[in-house]
Amino acid sequence: MARTTVTLDADVEALLKRIMRERGLSFKEAVNQALRAGLLDRTDGTPSSTPTFSMGFRPDIPFDKALQLAAELEDEELVRRLAARK
């Protein structure tokens, strides 16, 4: 058994405290369970998967120039808003 000091981000501390309350665990037990779950999930050898969804194909939209397209749309919206103020 090793003893060490760690610094937790505020959100991690809040999650641990919630788990401690919900499960009636000590801080040590909650940390160990969380670390085990995270480490085993990453090292069990099974590939992780993320669901994918078809978003359709739009040949009229050049996705390789997405930032340029977004800027043009934003400019058009600004012009429309300014024109509406007059």
Order of alpha helices (4+ residues) and beta strands (2+ residues): alpha-alpha-alpha
